[in-house]
Amino acid sequence: MKIKVKNLQKRVKIKNSIIEEWAEKALVELKKEKAELSVLLVDDAQIEKLNYKYRQKNTSTDVLAFRMGEGRFSSFNPGLLGDVAISLERAKAQAKRFSNSFEREVCLYLIHGILHLTGYRDETEASRRRMEKKQEEILRQIYL
């Protein structure tokens, strides 16, 4: 398992090691022990730029997932899942709004992104419910 965390923002503090630990646990729960992924920790302005560049949506968001397991080059490294970008600024604001801890909110975003990388979708009501159920199962295992 290879997990790379890069913090590209300076507004909100969190240890890269805790993100790596959570990602490792999530991948074990998903039986993806040989997987590789990178996690980018960004602020709202950075995630808004990514959202516009790759999804043509001119708005900030909490988490983005860029899946590498699809497309014509996916067979080169089947263990490479892709990238998860998390807005720590958004996590901090949402944690306060929903009376969660900041760490729990970040963990939730990380799991959500990893689920997208492993094929989970949330476009329909049924797929969203399935994804949320799995998300909560993993969150309970990781963040007690």
N, C-alpha and C positions, 0 to 999 in steps of 0.2 A: 504494500500500500504506500502510495506516495501522495502527500498532501503539501501543497505550497500555499502559504498565506502571505499576502503582501498588503500592508497598510499604506494606502495612498493619501490619507487624510490626517489632519492634526487636531481636529476639533474635539474628538471623543476618544478617550483612552480605553484600550482593552488589550489584553495580552494575546499575541498570536498563538501562543502555546495552548490556550484554552480553546481557541477555534479549531486548531489541529486535533485536539483531544475529542471534541464533539464530533467533528467530521469523521474521525476514525471510528468512533462508536456507531455513528449512523450507518457507515458503510458496512460494518460488521453486522448490524441488524438487517441490512438489506442483502446480506451475503455477497458483498462486492469487495472482498478482502484484497483482491489484486488490482483494484481500481486506482486511477490517478486523477487528481483534480486540483484546480487552483481556486483560491478564494481571494477576492479583492475586497478590501474594506475601503469604502469611499464615503464622501459626504453627499449631500443632496444635489449640489451643482454638478458633481462628477457623474452621479447616476442618471441625472436628467440628460446629460450629454450622451451617455451610452444608450439610454432609452430612445433618444431621437436618432442617433446614428444607426442603430441596429433594428429598431422597431418603428421608426418614423412617428413616435409619440413624443410630443414636446411637453413633457411633464415629468416630475420627479416620481419615484416609486420606492418601494422598500427593498426588493430583491429582484435581480435578473439572473437567468440561467442561460448559458450558451453551450448547447449540447454538441459534443464532438463525435458522438456515436452514430451520427447520421451522415448521409451524403457519400459522395464517391471516394473520399479518402478515409472513411471510417475503418477500413480493413487494415490500414497500416499499423495502427496501435489500438486493438479492440478494448484494451483496459483503460484508455484515456476517456474519461467521462466528459470533461469540459471545464468551464469556468462558472463560478458563482460570484456575483457582485452584490455586496450588501451595503446599504446606506446606514452607517452608524448614527448619523444625525436623525434619520427617520426612526430608527429603532429606539433611540432615546425618547423622542417625542411620543411615539406610539405606546411605549412602556408606561409612560406617565398617564396617557389618555385611558389605557385599559387597566391601570393599577397592577401592572406586571413589573417584575424587576427588569432592568436593562439587559442583563445577561440572558434571562429567559427569552426575551424578545429577539435577541440576536440569534440564539440557538434555534428558535422557531423559524426564522428567516433562512438560516443555514440548512436546516432539514428540508424546508420547502424547496429551496434551490436544488439540493441534491436529489430530491424526488423527481423534479423536472428532468434532471440529467439522466435519471434511470428509467425514463419513459412515462412517468405519471403526468397526467394532464388535468387541467381544471376549467376547460372551456364549456362543458355541459354540466348540468346539475348533478347527474349521476357520477361523472368522472371527478367532479369537485368533492362530492361526499366521500368517494373512495380515497381520494388523495388526503383529505382532512383526517379521515379515520387512521390512515397509515402514519400521517404526520404526528398525531396525538400519541399513537402507540410508541413511536420512536422517541418522542419528547419525554414521555414517562420513563423510558429506559435510560435516557441520557441525563435529563435535568430533573433530579428528584426534589 
